[in-house]
Amino acid sequence: MNKDGPLTILGHIEELRQRLLRALISLVIGTSISAIFARRLLEWLAMPVGGIEQLRSIEVTENITVFMQVSLLGGAALAMPYIVYQLWRFFSPGLTRRENRYVLILVPFATLLFLSGAAFSYFVMLPAAVPFLTGFLGIKTEPRPADYISFITSLMFWIGVSFEIPLVIFFLAKVRIVNHRMLLRNWRTAIFAMAVLAAFVTPTPDPVNMGLVMIPLIILYGLSVILARIAYRPAEESE
């Protein structure tokens, strides 16, 4: 909605183009800032494997590729709040006041959960998984920078996504697809699903690392039950 009334289809396309352009510019700025600290970020990411000196390149362009990859990763993290803001501004005219309020509350909460999952994977999972992987069969392993960075960032991403389960459950409860009673009745199925998810995101097949993933998932499932109860409460009170 603009001052002259509802936007036409071409108007929506133009607005989307402008907001995507602003998001892209913020990503470029964030990447440029991140490039200044890319080496420090790479050293931090390499700590679970023993430091950056433990990595071995075998291609001429591998080091610069990893440098750009880490810079882009840091830039995306810096620019993400502004990118989410631009997406919200594009969709907010089509949302009700209550829906906009939910978005403003849930986006910071989703960010916190994602960062918690990423921190959990870095500080808890990787110190247990990396020695197992690099020392398996007693064969000395010298990770390549490109493979190692892809591995660690992928693991942190998927663990972070799995920590978003409470918000997904809250949304499903809001639209009346699930409720807290259903979640409590089907806890066995939920445990099995969490075991499958843990097996998918865990880099090692041993039960110890799977257990490290499942414990916070079970706690998050309990939080999901509470959030589903809160989401259903207004409807039950009105009845």
BAFI-3210 file (N, C-alpha, C; in Angstrom, 3 decimals, decimal comma, padded with zeros to 6 digits):
// residues 239
n [1|2|3|4|5|6|7|8|9|10|11|12|13|14|15|16|17|18|19|20|21|22|23|24|25|26|27|28|29|30|31|32|33|34|35|36|37|38|39|40|41|42|43|44|45|46|47|48|49|50|51|52|53|54|55|56|57|58|59|60|61|62|63|64|65|66|67|68|69|70|71|72|73|74|75|76|77|78|79|80|81|82|83|84|85|86|87|88|89|90|91|92|93|94|95|96|97|98|99|100|101|102|103|104|105|106|107|108|109|110|111|112|113|114|115|116|117|118|119|120|121|122|123|124|125|126|127|128|129|130|131|132|133|134|135|136|137|138|139|140|141|142|143|144|145|146|147|148|149|150|151|152|153|154|155|156|157|158|159|160|161|162|163|164|165|166|167|168|169|170|171|172|173|174|175|176|177|178|179|180|181|182|183|184|185|186|187|188|189|190|191|192|193|194|195|196|197|198|199|200|201|202|203|204|205|206|207|208|209|210|211|212|213|214|215|216|217|218|219|220|221|222|223|224|225|226|227|228|229|230|231|232|233|234|235|236|237|238|239]
n.u [000,858|000,624|000,855|-000,908|-002,737|-003,554|-000,857|-000,064|000,501|002,905|003,894|004,348|006,333|008,364|008,822|009,715|012,051|013,568|013,871|015,238|017,554|018,547|019,010|021,001|023,035|023,560|024,595|026,951|028,328|028,528|030,085|032,438|033,291|033,574|035,670|037,915|038,320|038,554|040,653|040,993|038,488|038,605|040,674|039,375|037,291|038,853|039,791|038,634|039,926|042,493|043,729|044,642|046,991|046,918|045,577|045,726|046,441|045,854|045,466|046,059|044,367|042,926|043,239|042,530|039,917|038,748|039,143|037,390|035,014|034,730|034,631|032,254|030,478|030,699|029,859|027,196|026,130|026,412|024,785|022,299|020,185|019,301|018,543|016,422|014,738|014,126|012,714|010,545|009,386|008,460|006,476|004,827|002,622|000,582|-000,100|-001,932|-002,353|-001,896|-000,522|001,780|002,842|003,431|005,448|007,465|008,096|008,816|010,930|013,401|013,516|013,757|016,249|017,846|017,507|018,624|021,307|021,949|021,844|023,925|026,085|026,025|026,710|029,318|030,743|030,135|029,510|031,493|034,076|033,930|033,409|035,347|037,986|037,377|036,794|039,147|041,015|040,269|040,730|043,386|044,736|046,576|045,186|044,986|043,189|041,704|041,425|039,112|037,321|037,092|036,027|033,587|032,423|032,240|030,721|028,371|027,495|027,064|025,053|022,847|022,386|021,689|019,308|017,751|017,265|015,199|012,810|010,876|009,662|008,515|006,619|005,084|003,981|002,484|000,677|-000,654|-002,057|-003,770|-003,071|-001,630|-001,694|-001,016|-001,830|-001,838|000,877|001,886|000,687|001,913|004,602|006,423|006,665|007,769|010,260|011,448|011,541|013,309|015,596|016,138|016,602|018,852|020,662|020,937|022,097|024,328|027,818|029,216|028,874|028,605|026,960|027,343|027,749|025,314|023,634|024,381|023,219|020,518|019,707|019,447|017,442|015,285|014,781|014,046|011,740|010,086|009,862|008,475|005,989|005,055|004,931|003,029|000,836|000,516|-000,093|-002,566|-004,123|-005,532|-007,717|-009,039|-009,799|-011,550|-013,569]
n.v [-001,193|002,158|005,776|006,590|004,600|001,055|-000,974|-001,783|-004,856|-004,509|-002,481|-003,811|-005,580|-003,773|-002,643|-004,924|-005,384|-003,126|-003,516|-005,952|-005,129|-003,307|-005,116|-006,658|-004,754|-004,269|-006,759|-006,761|-004,650|-005,702|-007,980|-006,777|-005,515|-007,778|-009,033|-007,786|-008,939|-011,573|-013,468|-013,761|-014,789|-017,183|-018,434|-018,769|-020,532|-022,696|-023,654|-026,020|-028,082|-027,837|-025,481|-023,045|-023,765|-026,464|-027,048|-027,968|-026,936|-027,963|-026,975|-024,247|-022,018|-022,395|-021,228|-018,492|-018,876|-019,946|-017,767|-015,864|-017,246|-017,363|-014,624|-013,944|-015,454|-014,225|-011,673|-012,150|-012,817|-010,348|-008,706|-009,883|-009,060|-006,609|-007,527|-009,245|-007,302|-005,803|-007,718|-008,074|-005,502|-005,558|-007,531|-006,756|-004,902|-006,637|-008,031|-008,444|-006,246|-007,713|-009,948|-008,707|-007,905|-010,369|-011,187|-009,314|-010,106|-012,812|-012,966|-011,928|-013,900|-016,217|-015,748|-015,810|-018,508|-019,822|-018,927|-020,019|-022,750|-022,901|-022,139|-024,227|-026,405|-025,693|-025,351|-027,628|-029,989|-030,152|-030,229|-032,847|-034,373|-033,821|-034,791|-037,540|-038,026|-037,221|-038,890|-041,454|-044,920|-044,559|-043,180|-040,479|-037,313|-034,538|-031,902|-030,284|-026,782|-025,841|-028,057|-028,438|-025,989|-025,936|-028,214|-027,562|-025,190|-026,066|-027,965|-026,301|-024,700|-026,502|-027,562|-025,202|-024,642|-026,822|-026,104|-024,383|-025,609|-025,180|-022,699|-023,392|-025,263|-023,575|-021,873|-023,757|-024,487|-022,086|-021,857|-023,886|-026,543|-028,345|-029,208|-028,800|-031,066|-033,049|-033,146|-034,127|-036,635|-037,939|-038,353|-040,449|-040,897|-038,452|-038,610|-040,623|-039,303|-037,247|-038,737|-039,642|-037,171|-036,359|-038,318|-037,531|-034,943|-035,264|-035,552|-037,875|-041,479|-042,502|-043,275|-041,422|-038,767|-038,524|-038,596|-036,199|-034,396|-035,109|-034,606|-031,689|-031,359|-032,785|-031,250|-028,882|-029,807|-030,130|-027,415|-026,667|-027,842|-026,256|-023,737|-024,337|-024,720|-022,114|-020,827|-021,913|-021,076|-018,479|-019,046|-021,090|-019,726|-017,858|-019,555]
n.w [000,000|-000,963|-000,831|-002,803|-003,031|-003,475|-004,725|-008,125|-010,039|-011,429|-009,868|-007,443|-008,281|-008,929|-006,402|-005,040|-006,479|-005,776|-003,017|-002,919|-004,175|-002,293|-000,235|-001,429|-001,702|001,005|001,641|000,133|001,374|003,981|003,436|002,563|004,929|006,498|005,206|006,145|008,590|007,949|008,107|010,896|011,504|010,087|011,496|013,922|013,186|012,559|014,938|016,219|014,817|015,504|014,791|012,247|011,039|010,757|008,473|005,018|001,806|-001,577|-004,024|-006,266|-006,184|-003,918|-001,349|-001,679|-002,454|-000,154|001,525|000,343|000,680|003,483|003,996|002,692|004,201|006,748|005,964|005,212|007,694|009,032|007,460|007,599|009,502|008,323|005,791|006,435|007,486|005,160|003,690|005,398|005,294|002,702|002,716|004,814|004,303|003,472|005,712|008,779|011,659|014,006|012,975|011,987|014,418|015,570|013,823|014,369|016,916|016,665|014,813|016,036|018,043|016,508|015,366|017,661|018,449|016,231|016,343|018,792|018,190|016,297|017,918|019,754|018,111|017,471|019,935|021,425|019,844|017,725|019,079|020,021|017,754|015,718|016,591|016,573|013,873|012,521|013,637|013,085|012,556|012,986|011,040|009,841|009,385|007,293|006,929|004,078|003,421|001,974|002,015|004,788|005,791|004,409|005,523|008,309|008,362|007,137|008,999|011,272|010,226|009,734|012,269|013,529|012,111|012,926|015,529|015,302|015,665|017,842|017,050|014,605|015,457|017,065|015,108|013,611|015,562|015,871|013,474|013,826|013,167|014,695|018,226|021,759|023,171|021,209|020,654|023,058|023,147|021,031|021,638|021,432|018,682|018,036|019,326|017,803|015,307|015,967|016,430|013,840|012,611|014,077|013,279|010,651|010,689|012,273|012,094|012,590|012,991|015,545|018,691|020,737|019,752|018,397|020,568|021,793|020,068|020,216|022,864|023,299|021,357|022,396|024,666|023,368|022,149|024,358|025,011|022,735|023,168|025,275|024,002|022,040|023,679|024,656|022,259|021,674|023,746|023,643|021,870|023,286|025,601|024,540|023,735]
ca.u [000,000|001,349|000,012|-001,899|-003,617|-002,885|000,099|-000,351|001,461|004,197|004,373|004,897|007,596|009,355|009,170|010,533|013,368|014,281|014,226|016,291|018,773|019,054|019,545|022,257|024,030|023,948|025,448|028,259|028,974|028,867|031,195|033,642|033,736|033,991|036,949|038,983|038,523|038,373|041,675|040,668|037,324|039,078|041,403|038,370|036,618|039,812|040,202|038,309|040,836|043,839|044,276|044,735|048,215|046,627|044,931|046,678|045,882|046,473|045,200|046,628|043,348|042,106|043,307|041,731|038,516|038,325|039,087|036,153|033,903|034,606|034,200|030,832|029,757|030,624|029,040|025,785|025,729|026,274|023,706|021,034|019,088|018,771|017,877|015,128|013,917|013,625|011,670|009,370|008,753|007,765|005,286|004,028|001,312|-000,424|-000,341|-002,717|-001,541|-001,479|000,492|003,025|003,373|004,033|006,697|008,452|008,500|009,378|012,194|014,544|013,551|014,298|017,678|018,476|017,523|019,594|022,642|022,161|022,163|025,266|027,045|026,035|027,468|030,735|031,378|029,846|029,592|032,747|035,197|033,806|033,340|036,550|039,022|036,944|036,899|040,531|041,834|039,656|041,629|044,762|045,331|046,751|044,339|045,306|042,028|041,827|040,634|037,796|036,467|036,853|035,114|032,262|031,910|031,904|029,616|027,163|027,043|026,526|023,799|021,765|022,055|020,942|017,955|017,010|016,876|014,014|011,620|009,808|008,925|007,688|005,483|004,237|003,225|001,498|-000,382|-001,415|-002,970|-004,620|-002,699|-001,270|-001,921|-000,133|-002,272|-001,361|002,323|002,124|000,268|002,797|005,991|007,275|006,947|008,669|011,596|011,974|011,870|014,518|016,725|016,430|017,207|020,190|021,513|021,173|022,962|025,544|028,868|029,780|027,812|028,615|025,789|027,659|027,448|023,881|023,030|024,629|022,238|019,153|019,361|018,814|016,213|014,224|014,455|013,313|010,399|009,313|009,542|007,464|004,701|004,648|004,550|001,762|-000,197|000,301|-000,733|-003,952|-004,842|-006,525|-008,910|-009,739|-010,404|-012,699|-014,651]
ca.v [000,000|003,424|006,944|006,741|003,438|-000,239|-001,087|-002,723|-005,960|-003,925|-001,737|-004,789|-006,076|-002,710|-002,536|-006,086|-005,166|-002,144|-004,075|-006,940|-004,379|-002,809|-006,271|-007,032|-003,742|-004,522|-007,951|-006,351|-003,867|-006,627|-008,819|-005,941|-005,369|-009,089|-009,396|-007,245|-009,858|-012,932|-014,380|-014,059|-015,664|-018,494|-019,018|-019,182|-021,715|-023,806|-024,070|-027,424|-029,024|-027,585|-024,227|-022,887|-024,409|-027,884|-027,175|-028,116|-026,676|-028,727|-026,261|-022,900|-021,011|-022,836|-020,289|-017,305|-019,297|-020,042|-016,393|-015,261|-017,969|-016,905|-013,224|-013,938|-015,982|-013,156|-010,596|-012,547|-012,708|-008,933|-008,080|-010,605|-008,272|-005,646|-008,292|-009,658|-006,091|-005,473|-008,698|-007,771|-004,294|-005,901|-008,337|-006,217|-004,341|-007,686|-008,684|-007,701|-005,658|-008,792|-010,747|-007,925|-007,946|-011,696|-011,214|-008,522|-010,862|-014,111|-012,868|-011,946|-015,189|-017,180|-015,468|-016,302|-019,967|-020,242|-018,690|-021,000|-024,014|-022,798|-022,148|-025,591|-027,275|-025,312|-025,507|-028,926|-031,107|-030,240|-030,749|-034,293|-035,037|-033,651|-035,784|-038,872|-038,125|-037,095|-039,964|-042,755|-045,947|-044,203|-042,578|-039,035|-036,537|-033,123|-031,394|-029,174|-025,633|-025,761|-029,120|-028,247|-024,855|-026,366|-029,164|-026,939|-024,240|-026,848|-028,527|-025,231|-024,243|-027,460|-027,603|-023,978|-024,801|-027,768|-025,406|-023,576|-026,453|-024,550|-021,682|-024,093|-025,814|-022,445|-021,449|-024,797|-024,395|-020,874|-022,102|-024,997|-027,823|-029,181|-028,605|-029,357|-032,419|-033,929|-033,303|-034,984|-038,008|-038,522|-038,102|-041,529|-040,596|-037,296|-039,093|-041,327|-038,294|-036,552|-039,647|-039,599|-035,863|-036,367|-039,137|-036,794|-033,771|-035,616|-035,938|-039,190|-042,468|-043,051|-042,852|-040,312|-037,511|-038,492|-038,220|-034,777|-033,655|-035,429|-034,019|-030,361|-031,474|-033,198|-030,060|-027,967|-030,367|-029,731|-026,000|-026,598|-028,162|-025,065|-022,705|-024,742|-024,430|-020,665|-020,459|-022,358|-020,518|-017,453|-019,648|-021,824|-018,762|-017,254|-020,531]
ca.w [000,000|-000,970|-000,560|-003,864|-003,050|-003,639|-005,817|-009,198|-010,100|-011,799|-008,708|-006,490|-008,840|-008,783|-004,986|-004,716|-007,074|-004,967|-001,707|-003,161|-004,473|-001,010|000,488|-002,077|-001,340|002,391|001,639|-000,376|002,430|005,056|002,989|002,555|006,321|006,976|004,591|006,983|009,705|007,431|008,632|012,287|011,487|009,652|012,625|014,913|012,664|012,496|016,276|016,548|014,170|016,005|014,295|010,794|010,557|010,513|007,168|003,913|000,483|-002,658|-005,271|-006,273|-005,872|-002,790|-000,232|-001,980|-002,470|001,240|002,039|-000,148|001,285|004,861|003,943|002,345|005,356|007,727|005,417|005,295|009,097|009,360|006,700|007,736|010,098|007,356|004,734|006,994|007,589|003,829|003,349|006,218|004,759|001,466|002,997|005,911|003,937|003,315|006,989|009,753|012,719|014,901|012,286|011,998|015,773|015,737|013,066|015,095|018,103|016,338|014,068|016,970|018,714|015,544|015,266|018,887|018,399|015,220|016,877|019,861|017,538|015,719|019,022|020,299|017,210|017,495|021,238|022,032|018,912|016,977|019,882|020,162|016,451|014,905|016,922|016,138|012,420|012,053|014,183|012,812|012,007|013,245|009,841|010,004|008,479|007,131|006,193|003,126|003,875|001,332|002,537|006,216|005,988|003,950|006,507|009,588|008,175|006,868|010,273|012,100|009,624|009,918|013,695|013,790|011,574|013,766|016,757|015,012|015,835|018,639|016,295|013,617|016,201|017,468|013,925|013,292|016,565|015,604|012,355|014,257|012,566|015,836|019,530|022,782|023,516|020,147|020,821|024,207|022,825|020,022|022,014|020,942|017,271|018,022|019,683|016,632|014,305|016,412|016,211|012,405|012,349|014,662|012,411|009,408|010,865|012,990|011,141|012,912|013,223|016,896|019,479|021,638|019,075|018,169|021,839|022,009|019,275|020,628|024,164|023,144|020,570|023,320|025,463|022,486|021,949|025,536|024,826|021,685|023,791|026,030|023,040|021,432|024,686|024,657|020,997|021,703|024,905|023,314|021,292|024,316|026,490|023,867|023,725]
c.u [000,889|000,378|-001,105|-002,859|-002,836|-001,951|-000,416|000,685|002,849|004,781|004,986|006,240|008,705|009,784|010,052|011,946|014,187|014,738|015,304|017,624|019,385|019,665|020,888|023,364|024,498|024,848|026,858|029,020|029,416|030,036|032,497|034,189|034,275|035,351|038,130|039,340|038,436|039,402|041,388|039,471|037,710|039,847|040,442|037,655|037,534|040,230|039,831|039,260|042,286|044,480|044,456|045,972|048,009|045,966|045,997|045,961|046,605|046,203|045,691|045,619|042,552|042,088|042,447|040,252|037,962|038,214|037,783|034,936|033,664|034,138|032,714|029,989|029,601|029,768|027,560|025,282|025,528|025,055|022,340|019,928|018,481|018,042|016,496|014,191|013,320|012,526|010,399|008,642|007,982|006,456|004,349|002,705|000,219|-000,744|-001,206|-001,790|-001,047|-000,389|001,830|003,666|004,046|005,380|007,794|008,946|009,278|010,721|013,402|014,666|014,131|015,800|018,431|018,574|018,556|021,016|022,962|022,534|023,559|026,336|027,146|026,876|028,966|031,399|031,169|030,091|030,967|033,934|035,130|033,905|034,664|037,664|038,653|037,154|038,347|041,435|041,295|040,638|043,103|045,479|045,408|045,952|044,786|044,203|042,386|040,973|039,225|036,850|036,117|035,855|033,703|031,614|031,419|030,743|028,302|026,608|026,416|025,191|022,649|021,404|021,270|019,513|017,137|016,567|015,655|012,717|010,541|009,003|008,038|006,435|004,526|003,384|002,143|000,350|-001,263|-002,438|-003,811|-004,333|-002,303|-001,703|-001,064|-000,530|-001,779|000,139|002,654|001,757|001,275|004,271|006,922|007,657|007,921|010,100|012,241|012,383|013,131|015,757|017,132|017,118|018,628|021,154|021,859|022,194|024,263|026,608|029,459|028,654|027,744|027,453|026,066|027,295|025,960|023,149|023,212|023,640|020,823|018,760|018,775|017,537|015,040|013,799|013,643|011,911|009,506|008,930|008,456|006,068|004,166|004,180|003,237|000,605|-000,509|-000,447|-002,202|-004,781|-005,860|-007,807|-009,709|-010,439|-011,632|-013,877|-015,309]
c.v [001,237|004,561|007,094|005,568|002,167|-000,244|-002,054|-003,852|-005,428|-003,121|-002,652|-005,327|-005,040|-002,560|-003,710|-005,920|-004,200|-002,728|-005,156|-006,261|-003,838|-003,948|-006,701|-006,046|-003,951|-005,749|-007,612|-005,567|-004,779|-007,517|-008,042|-005,742|-006,692|-009,493|-008,889|-008,225|-011,319|-013,903|-014,746|-015,001|-017,077|-019,189|-019,515|-020,449|-022,933|-024,297|-025,514|-028,436|-028,795|-026,323|-024,230|-023,573|-025,903|-028,112|-027,203|-027,902|-027,516|-028,082|-024,831|-021,867|-021,333|-021,820|-019,045|-017,640|-019,384|-018,652|-015,715|-015,929|-017,505|-015,451|-013,129|-014,450|-014,913|-011,996|-010,899|-012,440|-011,249|-008,302|-008,707|-009,797|-007,276|-006,356|-008,744|-008,463|-005,713|-006,449|-008,427|-006,538|-004,580|-006,631|-007,708|-005,573|-005,395|-008,419|-007,803|-007,135|-006,733|-009,628|-010,020|-007,935|-009,287|-011,778|-010,481|-009,251|-012,112|-014,016|-012,794|-013,291|-016,260|-016,992|-016,009|-017,827|-020,475|-020,073|-019,667|-022,353|-024,011|-022,837|-023,542|-026,516|-026,968|-025,669|-026,889|-030,076|-031,246|-030,694|-032,257|-035,004|-034,976|-034,622|-037,198|-039,046|-038,109|-038,211|-041,348|-043,670|-045,612|-043,588|-041,066|-038,289|-035,084|-032,497|-030,284|-028,009|-025,599|-026,811|-028,882|-027,116|-025,226|-027,304|-028,447|-025,952|-024,966|-027,437|-027,457|-024,741|-025,199|-027,631|-026,347|-024,056|-025,740|-027,127|-024,503|-024,360|-025,792|-023,503|-022,317|-024,654|-024,706|-021,972|-022,472|-024,795|-023,176|-021,078|-023,354|-026,305|-028,817|-028,471|-029,334|-030,772|-033,428|-034,181|-034,234|-036,436|-038,701|-038,309|-039,209|-041,303|-039,432|-037,717|-039,806|-040,328|-037,530|-037,428|-039,651|-038,280|-035,806|-037,190|-038,402|-035,689|-034,106|-036,097|-037,312|-040,165|-042,973|-042,493|-041,668|-038,974|-037,397|-038,084|-036,749|-033,915|-033,874|-034,761|-032,616|-030,417|-031,896|-032,022|-029,071|-028,487|-030,043|-028,262|-025,822|-026,882|-026,948|-023,962|-023,052|-024,499|-022,951|-020,232|-020,832|-021,661|-019,440|-018,034|-020,375|-020,861|-018,118|-018,216|-020,602]
c.w [000,000|-000,748|-001,586|-003,938|-003,255|-004,847|-006,874|-009,169|-010,450|-010,643|-007,662|-006,975|-008,676|-007,325|-004,562|-005,269|-006,233|-003,632|-001,845|-003,458|-003,191|-000,197|-000,094|-001,731|000,094|002,490|001,157|000,696|003,579|004,701|002,980|003,967|006,848|006,417|005,415|008,102|009,258|008,002|010,090|012,369|011,073|010,773|013,697|014,467|012,665|013,868|016,610|015,929|014,602|015,494|012,790|010,222|010,291|009,156|006,070|002,585|-000,560|-004,020|-005,149|-005,788|-004,612|-001,655|-000,475|-002,021|-001,059|001,861|001,622|000,486|002,719|004,908|003,635|003,496|006,430|007,258|005,482|006,727|009,497|008,700|006,953|008,408|009,106|006,216|005,201|007,113|006,234|003,389|004,137|005,697|003,476|001,754|004,028|005,483|003,781|004,597|007,881|010,824|013,680|014,264|012,236|013,382|016,051|015,009|013,824|016,339|017,715|015,617|015,009|017,697|017,806|015,386|016,473|018,882|017,397|015,729|018,002|019,277|016,940|016,805|019,642|019,424|017,289|018,822|021,862|021,060|018,267|017,824|020,086|018,820|015,689|015,295|016,479|014,638|011,955|012,566|013,911|012,081|012,210|012,057|010,026|008,939|008,475|006,283|005,208|003,601|003,290|001,888|003,998|006,461|005,534|004,964|007,757|009,452|007,874|008,157|011,154|011,562|009,946|011,386|014,080|013,295|012,451|015,075|016,539|015,224|016,692|017,887|015,237|014,291|016,629|016,297|013,576|014,300|016,331|014,486|012,592|013,514|013,654|017,107|020,562|023,185|022,486|020,291|021,981|023,910|021,913|020,351|021,526|019,480|017,155|018,353|018,501|015,546|014,681|016,235|014,742|012,046|012,893|013,810|011,124|009,593|011,580|012,015|011,401|013,214|014,650|017,713|020,391|021,001|018,730|019,439|022,156|021,235|019,813|021,941|024,022|022,310|021,454|024,191|024,634|022,202|023,150|025,473|023,769|022,244|024,550|025,084|022,347|022,392|024,728|023,401|020,996|022,778|024,528|022,754|022,361|025,267|025,854|023,819|025,094]
res [m|n|k|d|g|p|l|t|i|l|g|h|i|e|e|l|r|q|r|l|l|r|a|l|i|s|l|v|i|g|t|s|i|s|a|i|f|a|r|r|l|l|e|w|l|a|m|p|v|g|g|i|e|q|l|r|s|i|e|v|t|e|n|i|t|v|f|m|q|v|s|l|l|g|g|a|a|l|a|m|p|y|i|v|y|q|l|w|r|f|f|s|p|g|l|t|r|r|e|n|r|y|v|l|i|l|v|p|f|a|t|l|l|f|l|s|g|a|a|f|s|y|f|v|m|l|p|a|a|v|p|f|l|t|g|f|l|g|i|k|t|e|p|r|p|a|d|y|i|s|f|i|t|s|l|m|f|w|i|g|v|s|f|e|i|p|l|v|i|f|f|l|a|k|v|r|i|v|n|h|r|m|l|l|r|n|w|r|t|a|i|f|a|m|a|v|l|a|a|f|v|t|p|t|p|d|p|v|n|m|g|l|v|m|i|p|l|i|i|l|y|g|l|s|v|i|l|a|r|i|a|y|r|p|a|e|e|s|e]
***
